[in-house]
Amino acid sequence: MLKALLVDDEINILRNLQSVIPWENIGIEIVGTAENGAKALELVDHIRPDLVVSDISMPIMDGITFVQKMRERGITCECVMLTGYQSFEYARSLMRYGVKEYMMKPVDYDELERVIRRTAASIQERALKVKQEQRVRNSAVNLVYEKNLHDLLLDCSSVDTHLVLDEEGKKLDLNRAKYLLLLVDLEHYAQLSLGWDEKERKLWNFAIYNVLSEVLCSEKRNYTVLQMREGEWCLLIEQAGDKLAAEDLNRAGSWAELIRESVRSSIKLDVHVSIYVEWIPISGLRNAYKRVHWESSLSPASVTYVAAAQGQGAAQIQLDMLWKLTEDMVTGLKQCNRMKTEEAMQALNAHLKIIPDSSLLRVRQIIHYFVLNLIREMREVNMLTQSEEDAIWVKLNQCIRVKDVLLVMNEMVSQCLVVFVSKKTSVVLMESAQAYIHEHMSKDIGIDELASTLGISNSYFSLLFKQHFGVTFVEYLTKLRMETAKAMLETKERRVAQVSKSVGYLDGRYFMKLFHRYTGMTPTEYRISRRN
């Protein structure tokens, strides 16, 4: 409801204004009345009205002076002025203070109602525009913030850790921030997702992301959920205030159990949670993520506590090198860089020959883990057919020695290189675009962002996209969002507003309009029809 203040020195006119105009029907609440400009000026500081209806000729302080004083105080509400004197000077004075509506007494209340409705509609339209602009700004700020954190975790050298705009336009120094890091991994993801097609994999990952995005809301903590890859998410819980609360570290275990229980009850799947048990500055996120990633892969527990490395023994240095080489190999594959991939593979094979026997069990675990995650990466860029993946699982189940697992890994890497080289550049670009769209569907993404990510022009991207998928980018994104919304309405007890936000539409009315156009039903009607 908009707030209105009525000002007139004639009590009968004040009463008429209150009773004759259908304020509530227009969407306005009368929050105050005053008999002169001085009294009204005392009220506006407290009630901050959206609309003022005021007489001009009043004792103590007239209406024009009242409006002037309001403007001097920075109060920009709309004003409708009433007067018994027809004078151009009055009108000119009021125009100087931004007053658009000026009516003669005796008041024609029908005309006044039309003026007030028109003014109220203008106020509401302007407020809606401000909210929409704020949402866009907030969304952009969140995207920048999340991208900074995501790139920091993945060790991208181009990340600016110093300044990011917040929702109020202020600058934040990320170097002063500290975080608790929780790594959430879907248990047995590689085997579990064997029977899922691409659409099912995306939907399951999207569903878990939504659960994680809401799971700690009741804790009233600021936190960010980042999907690092299929089946893996990173939760960064921000430090509250200037002090590092020791109790937060103690509560991290209960948060981990809450995450596991929420995913299990909502999605009927199990996740493993690893906790880095120290507060992490922004500069330490990458190393903390790597350490949690490594330790969680070798832990049989459902919740793993990971501490910072204490010292660097010879065995630990060798294992760290092993991790680095496997990561270099994956990076080379994802960049379609044959030389980098083959160099990392050769270095890995050479390094394994000098690993002492006491570390071989751990080495086998690491290599086996790498193979599982390489399967994930290959899936994301469509480098494995179902039969090829089935054959890999058969080989892995037959492996007994480290040499056997290493042989499977070598074969997979060679196969990836062959597939990458044989694919056309345009196909690789469009598959990368498709993966990006599915991952960021809930965000406000556009052609500019995608083209920039792929390193090509907007026009070339649009041309490739239409040739590859047979539809425009907007048509593809809309269909993806509508199909995801349909699936969410069928499988989850979520409010329509939540579904709308989850698939990237902040404006619920616009979402319902699109959904009706796409399905011929409202979201509620669709949910009922599917149940029936």
Phi and psi in degrees as a GROMACS rama.xvg file:
@    title "Ramachandran Plot"
@    xaxis  label "Phi"
@    yaxis  label "Psi"
@TYPE xy
-76.8783  155.171  LEU-2
-108.185  136.351  LYS-3
-126.884  145.458  ALA-4
-119.561  129.664  LEU-5
-107.621  131.512  LEU-6
-133.078  120.193  VAL-7
-165.289  141.156  ASP-8
-82.4375  -7.65071  ASP-9
-98.6684  115.099  GLU-10
-61.7336  -35.327  ILE-11
-66.0606  -38.7653  ASN-12
-66.6234  -39.8066  ILE-13
-58.7839  -44.6802  LEU-14
-63.9843  -42.5394  ARG-15
-62.5814  -43.3508  ASN-16
-58.6633  -39.3466  LEU-17
-71.3467  -36.6664  GLN-18
-96.6033  -31.5954  SER-19
-80.913  -41.2425  VAL-20
-77.0206  129.532  ILE-21
-79.3249  72.5821  PRO-22
-56.6658  -47.8864  TRP-23
-62.6562  -39.0892  GLU-24
-63.2431  -32.8165  ASN-25
-77.3187  -21.3313  ILE-26
98.1567  31.5569  GLY-27
-127.297  140.494  ILE-28
-113.188  130.313  GLU-29
-77.6592  114.089  ILE-30
-106.498  -1.22133  VAL-31
-178.694  154.447  GLY-32
-134.087  153.311  THR-33
-149.68  151.669  ALA-34
-96.9198  -3.1997  GLU-35
-160.097  171.97  ASN-36
-65.5584  -32.9563  GLY-37
-65.2171  -46.2299  ALA-38
-64.1591  -40.3381  LYS-39
-63.5597  -37.3122  ALA-40
-65.6362  -33.9564  LEU-41
-64.8784  -34.9175  GLU-42
-76.0654  -38.2171  LEU-43
-63.0443  -30.2684  VAL-44
-63.6228  -29.2864  ASP-45
-94.1478  -42.1853  HIS-46
-94.2131  -17.4768  ILE-47
44.477  68.4712  ARG-48
-69.5425  155.234  PRO-49
-87.4274  -25.4024  ASP-50
-140.612  137.485  LEU-51
-122.709  127.707  VAL-52
-110.74  114.936  VAL-53
-137.562  144.15  SER-54
-73.7095  159.376  ASP-55
-94.5877  -49.2435  ILE-56
-86.8233  104.864  SER-57
-143.994  153.972  MET-58
-72.9673  164.885  PRO-59
68.7582  -59.9321  ILE-60
-144.723  121.737  MET-61
-78.2399  173.043  ASP-62
-66.0972  -35.8489  GLY-63
-67.9405  -43.8326  ILE-64
-63.2626  -39.1996  THR-65
-58.9583  -46.938  PHE-66
-64.3779  -41.0764  VAL-67
-59.1474  -46.2471  GLN-68
-64.3218  -37.3399  LYS-69
-61.1583  -46.1247  MET-70
-64.0708  -37.2691  ARG-71
-62.256  -28.4721  GLU-72
-89.0492  3.30361  ARG-73
82.7706  16.1327  GLY-74
-90.1157  117.607  ILE-75
-109.295  24.3056  THR-76
-63.6526  159.663  CYS-77
-76.2449  147.701  GLU-78
-128.87  137.365  CYS-79
-116.196  117.345  VAL-80
-104.593  139.424  MET-81
-117.118  141.418  LEU-82
-153.682  151.07  THR-83
-93.4659  -1.11095  GLY-84
-119.101  127.847  TYR-85
-89.7936  107.823  GLN-86
-143.282  129.565  SER-87
-65.9899  -30.8261  PHE-88
-63.2363  -39.6785  GLU-89
-57.7229  -51.3166  TYR-90
-61.0586  -42.081  ALA-91
-66.3449  -39.408  ARG-92
-62.248  -42.5058  SER-93
-69.1428  -37.8508  LEU-94
-60.1132  -33.3109  MET-95
-62.577  -26.6208  ARG-96
-102.993  17.1765  TYR-97
80.346  19.0934  GLY-98
-86.2186  123.647  VAL-99
-101.062  -24.063  LYS-100
-112.745  128.629  GLU-101
-142.676  116.323  TYR-102
-124.743  148.49  MET-103
-90.8485  146.301  MET-104
-89.5666  152.531  LYS-105
-65.7686  146.753  PRO-106
-74.0743  130.167  VAL-107
-89.4131  101.902  ASP-108
-68.5036  -27.3818  TYR-109
-65.7081  -44.4812  ASP-110
-66.4442  -39.8974  GLU-111
-61.0885  -40.8449  LEU-112
-61.222  -41.4392  GLU-113
-63.2467  -40.9821  ARG-114
-63.7439  -44.3557  VAL-115
-66.0675  -40.9165  ILE-116
-61.188  -43.6807  ARG-117
-63.9664  -42.7186  ARG-118
-66.5516  -42.6869  THR-119
-61.8011  -41.8229  ALA-120
-62.1798  -39.1886  ALA-121
-64.7401  -42.5848  SER-122
-62.6047  -46.4061  ILE-123
-65.7057  -39.5249  GLN-124
-63.4677  -41.546  GLU-125
-66.49  -40.3532  ARG-126
-65.002  -40.2917  ALA-127
-63.1741  -41.4808  LEU-128
-62.637  -41.5014  LYS-129
-62.6742  -42.9127  VAL-130
-63.2582  -42.7583  LYS-131
-63.9221  -41.2971  GLN-132
-64.3487  -37.966  GLU-133
-66.213  -39.568  GLN-134
-62.24  -42.9563  ARG-135
-62.2563  -44.0636  VAL-136
-62.3927  -46.2659  ARG-137
-61.1271  -42.6627  ASN-138
-61.9778  -43.1994  SER-139
-64.9229  -42.0581  ALA-140
-61.044  -45.3974  VAL-141
-63.42  -39.6598  ASN-142
-63.2241  -43.6931  LEU-143
-62.7416  -45.2921  VAL-144
-62.1459  -47.9821  TYR-145
-64.4882  -39.4474  GLU-146
-64.9339  -39.9002  LYS-147
-59.0385  -47.4464  ASN-148
-65.5218  -43.1353  LEU-149
-61.379  -44.9818  HIS-150
-68.6803  -33.5052  ASP-151
-63.5817  -44.2767  LEU-152
-62.8484  -33.6651  LEU-153
-92.7505  6.26726  LEU-154
64.3622  45.0991  ASP-155
-83.199  124.421  CYS-156
-70.9342  -17.7202  SER-157
-86.2984  3.84512  SER-158
-73.1826  133.316  VAL-159
-94.911  110.401  ASP-160
-92.0531  2.18606  THR-161
-89.5845  -53.3373  HIS-162
-131.007  130.246  LEU-163
-138.09  137.676  VAL-164
-74.4956  136.605  LEU-165
-93.9533  -173.702  ASP-166
-63.7463  -25.214  GLU-167
-96.3612  9.04007  GLU-168
83.07  4.07327  GLY-169
-83.3458  165.11  LYS-170
-99.9925  138.385  LYS-171
-113.592  138.721  LEU-172
-96.8028  101.94  ASP-173
-64.2836  -21.4145  LEU-174
-67.6492  -14.2909  ASN-175
-91.4255  -8.94154  ARG-176
-79.5846  153.369  ALA-177
-136.444  149.093  LYS-178
-136.635  152.516  TYR-179
-97.1984  135.11  LEU-180
-111.498  123.29  LEU-181
-120.493  126.444  LEU-182
-105.114  124.601  LEU-183
-112.086  124.754  VAL-184
-128.436  130.141  ASP-185
-69.7228  120.92  LEU-186
-63.5477  134.308  GLU-187
54.7421  40.2994  HIS-188
-60.2649  -44.8752  TYR-189
-58.5286  -46.456  ALA-190
-73.1556  -39.5828  GLN-191
-61.9432  -38.1639  LEU-192
-87.5769  5.22808  SER-193
-56.0809  -40.0243  LEU-194
-87.1022  1.64793  GLY-195
-92.4776  138.731  TRP-196
-83.1914  179.806  ASP-197
-60.0367  -42.5594  GLU-198
-62.7859  -42.1597  LYS-199
-65.966  -40.169  GLU-200
-61.8555  -45.2024  ARG-201
-63.0206  -40.5186  LYS-202
-66.6887  -43.3213  LEU-203
-63.6349  -44.3511  TRP-204
-62.9223  -40.495  ASN-205
-65.6583  -40.3505  PHE-206
-64.1235  -43.265  ALA-207
-67.0898  -40.1826  ILE-208
-57.1796  -42.8713  TYR-209
-64.0578  -40.4914  ASN-210
-61.7004  -46.6743  VAL-211
-64.4081  -31.8555  LEU-212
-68.5076  -20.9483  SER-213
-113.521  -9.31076  GLU-214
-65.6704  -31.5429  VAL-215
-105.253  13.4904  LEU-216
-59.7917  -38.8311  CYS-217
-67.7846  -17.8579  SER-218
-79.0386  -9.75888  GLU-219
57.3091  45.1713  LYS-220
-119.65  144.521  ARG-221
-79.7285  126.24  ASN-222
-151.283  159.472  TYR-223
-125.082  135.614  THR-224
-107.457  124.3  VAL-225
-123.014  125.942  LEU-226
-85.486  117.321  GLN-227
-84.3212  -32.5707  MET-228
-170.305  -177.588  ARG-229
-62.2258  129.301  GLU-230
78.9021  9.04407  GLY-231
-142.794  132.048  GLU-232
-133.914  150.721  TRP-233
-118.253  126.476  CYS-234
-104.643  123.631  LEU-235
-112.378  110.477  LEU-236
-95.6141  121.462  ILE-237
-76.3645  147.048  GLU-238
-61.9878  133.68  GLN-239
-93.3966  116.002  ALA-240
77.8747  -165.417  GLY-241
-89.2604  -16.5467  ASP-242
-101.014  146.609  LYS-243
-86.6006  109.949  LEU-244
-79.9194  119.07  ALA-245
-64.9548  -31.6699  ALA-246
-64.8845  -26.1064  GLU-247
-64.3769  -38.0513  ASP-248
-64.5182  -38.4094  LEU-249
-69.1816  -32.6125  ASN-250
-79.9261  -11.7828  ARG-251
-57.8745  -35.8409  ALA-252
-63.7904  -41.7244  GLY-253
-69.8202  -32.7707  SER-254
-64.1999  -40.5904  TRP-255
-61.653  -43.0326  ALA-256
-66.6649  -36.5022  GLU-257
-63.2685  -40.3596  LEU-258
-62.4621  -46.8855  ILE-259
-61.7357  -43.8946  ARG-260
-68.4273  -38.8856  GLU-261
-65.1828  -43.0967  SER-262
-66.8348  -41.8573  VAL-263
-63.7834  -42.5514  ARG-264
-75.1085  -32.3436  SER-265
-88.1187  -39.5196  SER-266
-111.293  -14.1286  ILE-267
64.5817  33.4907  LYS-268
-130.854  159.945  LEU-269
-106.798  142.184  ASP-270
-124.422  154.016  VAL-271
-103.511  135.345  HIS-272
-119.73  128.855  VAL-273
-115.101  138.042  SER-274
-120.776  126.552  ILE-275
-85.7426  113.421  TYR-276
-88.3534  41.2594  VAL-277
-145.379  153.812  GLU-278
-72.1044  137.632  TRP-279
-117.115  124.505  ILE-280
-72.3536  165.739  PRO-281
-58.9596  -33.8451  ILE-282
-71.6171  -16.8497  SER-283
-102.269  2.59269  GLY-284
-61.6499  -44.3959  LEU-285
-60.0351  -49.9553  ARG-286
-65.1708  -37.7509  ASN-287
-64.5951  -43.2109  ALA-288
-61.6921  -44.2542  TYR-289
-60.4056  -44.5241  LYS-290
-66.3451  -44.2229  ARG-291
-62.8161  -40.9599  VAL-292
-59.3494  -46.8928  HIS-293
-66.7218  -50.0903  TRP-294
-65.6787  -38.2164  GLU-295
-66.09  -30.4642  SER-296
-68.4225  -20.2016  SER-297
-110.06  6.1325  LEU-298
-101.053  129.721  SER-299
-82.0961  -12.5861  PRO-300
-73.3385  155.433  ALA-301
-76.2502  -26.5277  SER-302
-127.907  124.292  VAL-303
-115.329  132.957  THR-304
-102.678  125.884  TYR-305
-119.485  125.508  VAL-306
-103.618  163.101  ALA-307
-63.5471  148.885  ALA-308
-63.8285  133.326  ALA-309
-107.417  100.449  GLN-310
83.5357  168.372  GLY-311
-135.891  85.2243  GLN-312
-72.5772  168.917  GLY-313
-60.9539  -41.8577  ALA-314
-64.966  -40.8573  ALA-315
-66.5841  -39.0028  GLN-316
-62.9428  -40.4194  ILE-317
-65.8433  -40.7201  GLN-318
-68.6689  -38.5267  LEU-319
-61.2075  -40.1253  ASP-320
-63.5553  -37.7958  MET-321
-61.8633  -44.814  LEU-322
-60.5637  -43.8278  TRP-323
-62.2165  -42.0224  LYS-324
-66.8883  -39.7133  LEU-325
-66.1767  -37.6718  THR-326
-66.1972  -40.5115  GLU-327
-60.3786  -37.121  ASP-328
-66.3126  -44.3941  MET-329
-63.6893  -43.1663  VAL-330
-60.5851  -43.5741  THR-331
-60.7122  -40.2473  GLY-332
-65.1605  -44.8599  LEU-333
-67.9203  -26.1273  LYS-334
-90.2609  3.16655  GLN-335
57.5875  33.7047  CYS-336
-101.236  96.5708  ASN-337
-61.1607  -45.2119  ARG-338
-61.8374  -46.4455  MET-339
-63.7656  -40.3081  LYS-340
-65.4906  -45.9695  THR-341
-68.724  -37.513  GLU-342
-62.3142  -43.4429  GLU-343
-64.8893  -38.9726  ALA-344
-65.7608  -42.7651  MET-345
-64.7926  -42.5884  GLN-346
-64.3628  -37.2812  ALA-347
-64.7905  -46.6483  LEU-348
-60.4954  -40.1724  ASN-349
-68.2762  -38.9181  ALA-350
-66.8866  -36.1422  HIS-351
-64.0118  -24.9427  LEU-352
-71.344  -19.4308  LYS-353
-105.072  3.13988  ILE-354
-71.0483  129.005  ILE-355
-66.2137  155.93  PRO-356
-59.1672  -30.8925  ASP-357
-64.6063  -19.9087  SER-358
-103.217  0.51115  SER-359
-63.507  -36.2186  LEU-360
-61.8987  -45.0894  LEU-361
-65.836  -37.8373  ARG-362
-61.6889  -43.7919  VAL-363
-60.9175  -40.4643  ARG-364
-62.0607  -42.3969  GLN-365
-65.4853  -44.7769  ILE-366
-64.9997  -42.1295  ILE-367
-61.3022  -42.5946  HIS-368
-62.3654  -42.224  TYR-369
-60.9776  -41.735  PHE-370
-61.2427  -42.9299  VAL-371
-61.2019  -41.7673  LEU-372
-77.5945  -26.7248  ASN-373
-65.3075  -35.5419  LEU-374
-60.6249  -41.5197  ILE-375
-59.8406  -47.9542  ARG-376
-62.6385  -40.3424  GLU-377
-66.6235  -35.9379  MET-378
-61.2012  -43.5434  ARG-379
-63.1907  -25.7369  GLU-380
-113.019  20.7577  VAL-381
55.7998  46.958  ASN-382
-99.6965  -4.89774  MET-383
-123.827  130.415  LEU-384
-83.9727  165.979  THR-385
-61.1072  -40.8038  GLN-386
-67.3129  -37.135  SER-387
-66.1732  -39.5921  GLU-388
-68.4831  -39.384  GLU-389
-59.415  -40.1662  ASP-390
-65.0849  -37.3316  ALA-391
-63.6612  -41.6399  ILE-392
-65.343  -37.0128  TRP-393
-61.2672  -45.1239  VAL-394
-64.4414  -42.4225  LYS-395
-61.9831  -39.9644  LEU-396
-67.8843  -18.8436  ASN-397
-93.9975  -6.29591  GLN-398
-73.0593  134.342  CYS-399
-118.03  -43.3933  ILE-400
-100.701  162.977  ARG-401
-57.6564  -39.189  VAL-402
-58.9795  -37.5378  LYS-403
-66.2386  -45.2452  ASP-404
-65.4149  -39.7563  VAL-405
-62.6023  -38.2776  LEU-406
-61.6339  -42.9244  LEU-407
-61.0523  -41.7643  VAL-408
-64.2619  -43.2413  MET-409
-59.75  -42.3938  ASN-410
-63.7344  -41.9171  GLU-411
-63.5989  -43.0217  MET-412
-64.3751  -43.5268  VAL-413
-61.3126  -41.9956  SER-414
-62.7309  -41.6186  GLN-415
-60.6992  -44.4292  CYS-416
-62.2382  -41.549  LEU-417
-61.957  -44.9336  VAL-418
-63.7423  -44.4064  VAL-419
-61.4296  -45.2874  PHE-420
-65.4407  -36.2042  VAL-421
-75.6338  -19.5804  SER-422
-79.7078  145.874  LYS-423
-70.8243  148.621  LYS-424
-57.0696  -40.9566  THR-425
-63.8167  -35.8778  SER-426
-66.8491  -43.7636  VAL-427
-60.6726  -43.3614  VAL-428
-60.5649  -45.0275  LEU-429
-71.795  -32.8521  MET-430
-69.3575  -35.9959  GLU-431
-65.5189  -40.6193  SER-432
-63.0498  -41.7741  ALA-433
-62.8321  -44.1124  GLN-434
-62.6545  -39.6078  ALA-435
-65.6492  -42.501  TYR-436
-62.3857  -45.126  ILE-437
-64.1699  -37.0393  HIS-438
-71.9568  -34.2714  GLU-439
-110.595  22.2006  HIS-440
-56.8307  -34.1008  MET-441
-79.2883  -4.37737  SER-442
-99.544  172.542  LYS-443
-88.2759  86.3793  ASP-444
-105.383  154.046  ILE-445
-145.514  178.923  GLY-446
-61.9412  -39.4708  ILE-447
-55.991  -47.3229  ASP-448
-64.5128  -44.9058  GLU-449
-66.9096  -45.7623  LEU-450
-60.6807  -40.7419  ALA-451
-64.3086  -42.1048  SER-452
-61.0011  -38.4452  THR-453
-84.8104  -12.1569  LEU-454
76.8289  31.0001  GLY-455
-129.787  169.203  ILE-456
-76.3382  160.11  SER-457
-61.0424  -43.6586  ASN-458
-66.5698  -40.0964  SER-459
-67.4293  -38.9853  TYR-460
-60.6358  -47.3529  PHE-461
-60.883  -39.8702  SER-462
-64.9721  -48.4971  LEU-463
-62.2457  -41.296  LEU-464
-63.4036  -46.4254  PHE-465
-64.8698  -39.2359  LYS-466
-66.3383  -39.6179  GLN-467
-77.749  -43.9206  HIS-468
-103.552  -12.175  PHE-469
78.8962  1.24295  GLY-470
-138.62  166.043  VAL-471
-75.8632  165.741  THR-472
-57.9836  -45.8316  PHE-473
-62.6815  -42.356  VAL-474
-63.183  -41.6469  GLU-475
-64.7497  -47.1278  TYR-476
-64.0564  -42.0049  LEU-477
-62.4476  -45.1728  THR-478
-62.3902  -43.328  LYS-479
-59.5227  -45.2509  LEU-480
-66.774  -40.7251  ARG-481
-66.1394  -41.911  MET-482
-66.2951  -39.0298  GLU-483
-65.5669  -41.0753  THR-484
-62.2268  -42.1941  ALA-485
-59.1519  -45.3602  LYS-486
-63.7341  -39.6249  ALA-487
-67.8039  -38.4012  MET-488
-66.7205  -30.4231  LEU-489
-77.7058  -36.1969  GLU-490
-107.092  -12.6105  THR-491
-131.698  143.752  LYS-492
-86.8646  70.4102  GLU-493
-110.989  148.005  ARG-494
-68.4234  152.585  ARG-495
-58.3986  -37.9694  VAL-496
-61.4451  -37.5564  ALA-497
-67.9102  -41.0596  GLN-498
-62.6386  -43.6494  VAL-499
-57.4288  -47.1593  SER-500
-67.2151  -38.1253  LYS-501
-65.3984  -28.7776  SER-502
-101.459  15.1513  VAL-503
98.581  11.446  GLY-504
-114.23  106.569  TYR-505
-73.7555  -28.506  LEU-506
-89.9603  105.772  ASP-507
-62.7359  -35.8723  GLY-508
-66.0951  -39.624  ARG-509
-65.4373  -39.9474  TYR-510
-60.6702  -46.7295  PHE-511
-64.1611  -36.1966  MET-512
-64.4795  -45.5239  LYS-513
-64.6272  -42.0398  LEU-514
-62.6651  -42.2926  PHE-515
-64.8152  -40.5523  HIS-516
-64.6324  -34.4364  ARG-517
-79.5254  -38.5332  TYR-518
-111.37  -15.8764  THR-519
81.6407  6.42414  GLY-520
-138.606  157.63  MET-521
-74.9462  161.375  THR-522
-55.111  -41.1041  PRO-523
-65.224  -43.2693  THR-524
-62.7135  -39.155  GLU-525
-64.2928  -44.3544  TYR-526
-60.44  -43.9592  ARG-527
-64.6739  -41.8701  ILE-528
-63.8402  -37.402  SER-529
-70.6681  -35.5724  ARG-530
-66.2589  -42.0223  ARG-531
